[in-house]
Amino acid sequence: MPLARPAVALAATALLGLALAACQEDGLQQVSPDMALGTARLDFGVVAVGASERRRLVVRNQGDGRLNLAYALEGEDAAAFGLSLAPPWVEPGALAEVEAIFAPTQDRHFEALLALETNDADQPRAEVTLAGDGLRSGALEVEPEEVDFGVVDAGQVGLGQVTIRNAGNGDLLVTGIELGEATHPDYQILTSTRTPTALASGAEARLNLAYRPDGDSQPPGVGRLIVEAADPWNPRAVVRLRAGLNRAPLADAGPDQQVDPFDEVALDGAASRDPDGNLPLAFEWALVRAPEGSGAALADADRELARLVPDLVGLYEVELWVRDATGLRSLLPDRAAVNALPAEKLLVELVWDSPLGDLDLHLLAPGGAFGGLLDCFYANPAPDWGAPGDPADDPRLLRDDLAGFGPETIGYGEPLEGAYRVEVHYFAAHTPSGREPTTATLRVFVDGLLAAEVGRRFEAQGERWEAVEVRWPEGTVRALEGGAP
């Protein structure tokens, strides 16, 4: 803004006119002005270099004649001051405002005189001191005033950015960047916050922010990012942080279970829940562990209630994931164990690795012959070996597999005393040549514990393997040599 040129001329003609009027002999009454100033000093305070500040001086005319005014700015620092409002007169009994401007050009103290030349005979000149300090400094600007991360899924990351800018005419020293004391820890600053650091005039720095909720997070509420700088007018800026949280659903696969082999197991995910009520839930069951050689599979794996039939003795483990109505998946699965333990005191399992082979399991009673009445196998699945008509002391062929992998299983609830022989017969290869190599694995469980595991390589149908001898009631198992073609 241009400054007014200093006014050095006096209102001579007005003063001369009053003098002539006093000399008239026509008897008219003499009138005269009487000036009163509101202050003898205008202090502009601290003003940034390149900016300006305005102050007003009140001039009153307490006389009964018009007060004529002329202005001059005097002193070495007069160029830093100016007038934008300089009324030339003030009517009797009225007041006027003189507006002065301070526009510093350097970083120092400025002082000048505003001289008022008047036609007040008692006060033809009055002086008002103009003073101010120029300051070359940075000015802190931080935007936006609020960062809204929106609704963020648990386990995901919401990103935001804040700009710190020096809008001043000098360097700005940023002295602190931190999150407010009560700000939720899921709000994070990703950019380095090392301070103090200086920003040149017009320079800016960007802060990358994140909202990072995990599976245990609760809604974060409003957080605060605080930026502090050596700016006397704006030493501290606060940015509000907002976010919504979509908490992950929680899977519940139900309790662990112990069952007999071949008993159907119900796997119930009904206790799964979503803390935000985003229903219905979608279910994803998986069988993640089973005994080696098991062919068990989950049924209804996409429903709340899944089903499993364990086909071998051993530990099965199922895993459940759930998704809420927004599609957010549980951050962790829940697992349930199914332990298949036989109720029978003696249980024998057979599995093999060819999908074409058909192997048969045989349990022979003491003195029994292969394929006879004392042989428990597919053609004699429920022989009566103990007390007539009492199934408790008889073996049972629990599962017969016709082709591929098995298992074939024989259970014996209360074995009679004696030595039992377990054999494997390669019944059919289901190939034109009758040859189909396959490896058989035989497991013997005594009182629910694995007592022996043995294997044999078969090349073609018709081969027989005398695998083990089991002595009862000792519960001992002894591997037999070789096999019979």
C-alpha positions in Angstrom: 0.0 0.0 0.0 1.5 3.4 -1.0 2.3 5.7 1.9 1.1 9.4 2.0 3.7 12.0 1.2 4.7 14.2 4.2 2.6 17.4 4.3 4.8 20.4 5.1 2.6 23.3 4.1 0.7 25.2 6.8 -2.9 26.3 6.5 -1.7 29.9 6.2 -4.7 31.3 4.4 -7.1 30.0 7.0 -5.0 31.6 9.8 -4.7 34.8 7.9 -8.4 35.0 7.4 -9.0 34.7 11.2 -6.5 37.4 11.9 -8.3 39.8 9.5 -11.6 39.0 11.0 -10.3 40.0 14.4 -9.3 43.4 13.1 -12.7 44.2 11.7 -14.5 47.1 13.3 -18.0 46.0 12.5 -18.4 44.5 16.0 -18.7 40.7 15.0 -17.7 38.2 17.7 -14.3 36.4 17.3 -14.4 32.5 17.0 -11.4 30.2 17.4 -10.8 26.4 17.3 -9.5 24.3 20.2 -7.8 21.0 19.4 -7.6 18.0 21.7 -5.8 14.7 20.7 -6.8 11.3 21.9 -3.2 10.2 22.6 0.3 11.4 22.1 1.6 7.9 21.0 0.4 5.3 18.6 2.0 1.9 19.2 1.6 -0.6 16.3 3.2 -3.5 18.2 5.0 -6.2 16.3 4.2 -6.4 12.5 5.7 -8.9 10.1 8.0 -7.6 7.5 5.9 -7.2 4.3 2.7 -6.8 6.2 1.0 -3.7 7.5 -1.0 -2.6 10.6 -3.3 0.4 11.0 -4.0 2.6 14.0 -6.4 5.6 14.4 -5.9 8.9 16.1 -8.9 10.8 17.3 -8.8 14.6 16.9 -11.5 16.7 18.6 -12.4 20.3 18.0 -13.6 21.7 21.3 -13.7 25.4 20.1 -16.3 27.3 18.2 -14.3 27.8 15.0 -13.4 25.3 12.3 -10.1 23.5 13.0 -7.9 23.3 10.0 -5.3 20.5 9.9 -2.1 19.9 8.0 0.1 16.8 8.4 3.8 15.9 8.2 5.7 12.6 8.9 9.1 13.4 10.4 12.2 11.4 11.4 14.6 8.8 9.8 11.9 6.1 10.0 9.1 8.2 8.5 9.1 6.1 5.3 7.8 3.1 7.3 4.7 5.0 8.2 1.9 6.6 6.2 -1.6 8.1 6.3 -4.6 6.7 4.6 -7.1 9.0 6.2 -6.2 12.6 6.9 -9.2 15.0 7.2 -8.3 18.6 6.3 -10.5 20.2 9.0 -12.8 19.4 11.9 -16.0 21.4 12.5 -16.7 23.0 15.9 -17.7 20.5 18.5 -16.9 17.5 16.2 -14.2 14.9 16.0 -12.3 13.3 13.2 -10.2 10.1 12.9 -6.7 10.1 11.4 -5.7 6.6 10.2 -1.9 5.9 10.3 -0.2 2.9 8.7 2.9 1.0 9.8 4.6 -1.2 7.1 8.0 -2.3 8.3 10.7 -3.3 5.8 13.2 -4.7 8.2 13.5 -6.8 11.3 13.9 -4.0 13.9 12.3 -1.2 15.8 10.8 1.9 14.0 9.8 5.2 15.3 8.7 8.6 13.7 6.7 11.7 14.5 3.3 12.6 13.1 3.2 16.5 13.2 -0.1 18.2 13.0 -0.1 21.9 12.0 -3.3 23.7 13.0 -5.0 27.1 13.2 -5.4 26.6 17.0 -3.6 29.7 18.4 -2.8 28.0 21.6 -1.6 24.8 19.9 -0.4 25.5 16.4 1.7 22.3 16.3 1.1 19.0 17.9 3.2 15.8 17.8 2.2 12.2 18.0 4.9 9.5 18.3 4.4 6.5 15.9 6.3 3.3 17.0 6.4 -0.3 15.9 8.6 -3.4 15.6 9.2 -5.1 12.3 9.6 -8.9 12.5 10.8 -11.2 9.9 9.5 -14.7 10.9 7.8 -17.8 9.8 4.1 -18.4 10.0 2.7 -21.8 10.8 -0.1 -23.1 8.6 -1.4 -26.7 9.0 -4.1 -28.2 6.8 -6.5 -29.8 6.8 -8.1 -29.1 10.2 -9.4 -32.7 10.3 -8.3 -36.0 8.8 -11.2 -38.6 8.4 -9.9 -42.1 7.7 -13.5 -43.3 7.1 -14.5 -46.8 8.1 -11.5 -49.1 8.3 -11.7 -52.9 8.6 -9.8 -54.5 11.5 -6.5 -55.7 10.2 -6.4 -53.1 7.4 -4.9 -49.6 7.2 -6.5 -46.3 6.6 -4.1 -43.5 5.3 -4.2 -39.8 5.6 -1.9 -36.8 5.1 -1.3 -33.4 6.7 0.6 -30.5 5.2 2.8 -28.2 7.4 3.5 -25.0 5.6 5.6 -21.9 6.4 3.5 -19.0 5.2 5.8 -16.4 6.7 8.6 -14.2 5.4 11.3 -15.9 7.4 12.4 -19.3 8.5 10.0 -21.2 10.6 11.3 -23.5 13.4 9.0 -26.5 13.9 9.5 -27.5 17.5 7.2 -30.4 18.0 5.0 -33.0 16.1 3.1 -35.5 18.2 -0.2 -37.2 18.9 -2.3 -35.8 21.7 -2.0 -37.6 25.1 -5.5 -39.2 24.9 -5.2 -40.2 21.2 -5.9 -43.9 20.6 -2.7 -45.8 19.8 -4.2 -47.1 16.5 -3.7 -43.6 15.1 0.0 -43.4 14.0 2.4 -41.0 12.4 4.3 -42.7 9.6 6.7 -39.9 8.7 9.7 -38.9 10.8 8.8 -36.4 13.5 12.3 -35.4 14.5 12.3 -31.9 15.8 13.3 -29.1 15.9 13.4 -28.7 12.1 13.4 -25.5 10.0 11.2 -24.7 7.1 12.2 -21.9 4.7 9.7 -19.2 3.7 7.1 -20.8 1.5 8.3 -24.4 2.1 6.1 -27.2 3.3 6.4 -30.7 4.7 3.9 -33.5 4.5 3.1 -35.9 7.3 1.7 -39.3 6.4 -0.7 -40.7 9.0 -2.3 -44.1 9.4 -5.2 -45.6 11.3 -4.2 -49.3 11.9 -6.7 -51.3 13.9 -6.1 -54.9 14.9 -8.3 -57.7 16.1 -8.4 -56.4 19.6 -9.1 -52.8 18.7 -12.1 -50.8 19.9 -13.6 -47.7 18.2 -10.9 -45.0 18.5 -12.9 -41.9 19.1 -11.5 -38.5 18.1 -7.7 -38.1 18.2 -5.4 -35.1 17.9 -2.3 -34.3 16.0 -0.4 -31.4 17.6 2.1 -29.3 15.6 4.1 -26.6 17.5 6.4 -24.0 16.0 8.2 -20.8 16.9 5.4 -18.6 15.5 4.4 -15.9 18.0 0.9 -15.6 16.5 0.2 -19.3 16.0 2.5 -21.4 18.1 0.3 -24.5 18.1 -2.0 -26.1 15.6 -4.3 -29.1 16.3 -5.6 -31.4 13.6 -8.6 -33.7 14.6 -8.3 -37.3 13.7 -11.5 -39.4 13.0 -12.0 -43.0 12.0 -14.7 -45.6 12.1 -13.9 -49.2 12.9 -15.4 -52.3 11.3 -14.4 -55.0 13.9 -13.6 -58.4 12.5 -16.0 -61.3 13.2 -14.9 -63.9 15.7 -15.0 -67.6 14.6 -15.9 -70.3 17.1 -15.5 -73.8 15.9 -17.1 -75.3 19.1 -15.5 -77.6 21.7 -13.0 -80.4 21.1 -14.6 -83.8 20.7 -13.7 -87.5 21.3 -15.5 -90.0 19.2 -15.3 -93.5 17.8 -13.9 -94.0 14.3 -16.7 -93.8 11.7 -19.1 -91.9 14.0 -20.3 -88.8 12.3 -19.2 -85.6 14.1 -21.3 -82.4 14.1 -19.1 -79.3 14.0 -21.1 -76.3 15.2 -20.1 -72.7 14.4 -23.2 -71.2 16.0 -21.2 -69.5 18.7 -19.3 -67.4 16.1 -20.3 -63.7 16.3 -19.7 -60.2 14.9 -19.1 -57.5 17.5 -20.6 -54.9 15.2 -23.7 -56.9 14.4 -23.0 -57.2 10.7 -25.0 -60.4 10.1 -25.5 -62.9 8.7 -22.1 -64.6 8.9 -20.6 -66.8 6.1 -18.8 -69.9 7.2 -15.6 -71.5 5.8 -14.7 -74.8 7.4 -11.5 -76.7 6.5 -9.9 -80.0 7.6 -6.3 -79.1 8.4 -5.1 -82.3 10.1 -5.9 -86.0 9.8 -4.1 -89.2 10.4 -1.9 -90.3 7.5 -3.9 -92.3 4.9 -7.2 -90.9 6.0 -9.7 -90.1 3.3 -12.1 -88.2 5.6 -13.6 -85.0 4.2 -15.8 -82.3 5.5 -19.5 -82.1 4.4 -21.4 -78.8 4.4 -18.1 -76.9 4.8 -19.8 -73.6 3.9 -22.6 -73.9 6.5 -22.9 -73.1 10.2 -23.1 -76.8 10.9 -20.5 -79.0 9.1 -20.0 -82.7 9.4 -17.0 -85.0 9.5 -16.7 -88.8 9.6 -13.3 -89.8 10.9 -12.2 -93.0 9.1 -9.0 -93.7 11.0 -7.9 -93.7 14.6 -6.1 -90.5 15.5 -6.4 -86.8 15.7 -8.4 -84.6 13.3 -8.3 -80.8 13.4 -10.8 -78.6 11.8 -10.4 -74.8 11.2 -13.2 -72.3 10.9 -13.1 -68.8 9.3 -16.2 -66.5 9.2 -17.0 -63.4 7.2 -19.4 -60.7 8.2 -22.1 -59.1 6.0 -19.6 -56.5 4.8 -17.2 -59.3 3.6 -14.7 -58.8 6.3 -13.0 -62.1 7.3 -12.1 -63.1 10.8 -8.5 -62.2 11.4 -7.8 -65.6 12.9 -9.4 -68.9 12.5 -10.7 -71.0 15.4 -9.8 -74.7 15.6 -11.4 -77.7 17.1 -9.9 -81.1 17.6 -11.6 -84.4 17.0 -9.9 -87.3 18.6 -11.1 -90.6 17.1 -10.4 -93.3 19.6 -11.8 -96.9 19.3 -14.0 -98.3 21.9 -12.7 -101.7 21.0 -9.7 -103.0 22.9 -8.1 -104.2 19.7 -8.5 -102.3 16.4 -6.6 -102.9 13.1 -6.5 -100.5 10.2 -5.2 -100.9 6.7 -4.5 -98.2 4.1 -2.7 -98.2 0.8 -1.6 -95.7 -1.9 -3.0 -96.9 -5.2 -6.5 -95.8 -6.4 -6.8 -99.0 -8.5 -5.8 -101.5 -5.9 -8.3 -103.5 -3.8 -6.7 -104.9 -0.6 -8.5 -106.9 2.0 -7.8 -107.1 5.7 -8.0 -110.4 7.5 -7.9 -111.1 11.3 -7.5 -114.8 12.1 -8.4 -116.3 15.4 -6.0 -118.8 17.1 -5.9 -121.9 14.9 -7.8 -120.2 12.1 -7.2 -120.7 8.4 -7.2 -118.0 5.7 -10.8 -117.5 4.4 -12.3 -119.9 7.0 -14.8 -119.4 9.8 -12.1 -118.2 12.2 -11.1 -115.4 9.7 -12.8 -112.0 10.0 -12.8 -110.4 6.6 -15.2 -109.1 3.9 -16.9 -112.5 3.3 -17.2 -113.2 7.1 -17.6 -109.7 8.5 -19.2 -110.6 11.9 -18.0 -114.1 13.0 -19.3 -115.6 16.3 -16.1 -116.5 18.1 -16.9 -116.2 21.8 -20.1 -117.0 23.7 -22.7 -117.9 21.2 -24.9 -115.0 20.3 -22.9 -112.5 22.4 -21.4 -109.9 20.0 -19.3 -108.3 22.8 -16.6 -111.0 22.4 -16.7 -111.1 18.6 -14.7 -109.1 16.0 -16.4 -106.9 13.4 -15.3 -105.7 10.0 -16.2 -102.0 10.5 -15.3 -100.8 7.0 -14.6 -102.6 3.7 -13.1 -100.5 0.9 -13.4 -102.0 -2.6 -10.9 -99.9 -4.4 -8.4 -97.2 -3.6 -6.6 -96.1 -0.5 -8.8 -97.7 2.2 -9.2 -97.8 5.1 -10.3 -101.3 5.9 -10.9 -101.6 9.6 -11.5 -104.5 12.0 -12.5 -103.9 15.6 -12.5 -106.4 18.5 -14.3 -105.3 21.7 -13.2 -108.1 24.1 -10.6 -110.4 22.5 -10.4 -113.9 23.7 -7.1 -115.2 25.0 -4.7 -116.4 22.4 -2.5 -115.4 19.5 -4.2 -113.7 16.5 -2.7 -113.3 13.0 -3.3 -110.3 10.8 -2.9 -110.7 7.1 -3.4 -108.6 4.0 -4.6 -109.9 0.7 -4.1 -108.1 -2.6 -7.6 -109.1 -3.9 -7.7 -107.1 -7.2 -5.6 -104.7 -9.2 -8.4 -103.5 -11.5 -5.9 -103.5 -14.4 -5.9 -105.8 -17.5 -2.5 -107.2 -16.5 -3.4 -107.6 -12.8 -0.4 -105.6 -11.9 -0.6 -102.4 -10.0 2.2 -101.6 -7.5 0.9 -100.3 -4.2 2.3 -99.9 -0.7 0.2 -101.0 2.2 0.4 -99.6 5.8 -1.0 -101.6 8.7 -1.7 -100.1 12.1 -2.6 -102.0 15.3 -4.2 -100.2 18.2 -4.4 -101.8 21.7 -6.6 -100.0 24.2 -6.7 -97.0 21.9 -3.0 -96.6 21.6 -0.9 -97.3 18.5 1.0 -100.5 19.3 2.5 -101.2 15.9 2.7 -99.8 12.4 4.2 -101.9 9.5 4.3 -101.6 5.7 4.7 -103.8 2.7 5.1 -103.2 -1.1 2.7 -105.2 -3.3 3.3 -105.6 -7.1 0.3 -107.5 -8.3 -3.1 -109.0 -7.3 -3.1 -112.3 -5.5 -0.2 -111.6 -3.2 -0.7 -112.2 0.6 1.1 -110.7 3.5 1.3 -112.3 6.9 1.8 -109.0 8.7 1.7 -109.3 12.5 0.8 -111.6 15.4 -1.1 -110.1 18.3 -1.1 -111.9 21.7 -4.0 -111.4 24.1 -4.4 -110.5 26.9 -0.8 -109.3 26.8 -1.6 -106.9 24.0 1.8 -107.4 22.4 2.3 -107.2 18.6 5.1 -109.0 16.7 5.9 -108.4 13.0 5.9 -111.6 10.9 8.3 -112.3 8.1 7.4 -111.9 4.4 4.2 -113.0 2.9 2.7 -115.7 0.7 2.0 -115.4 -3.1 
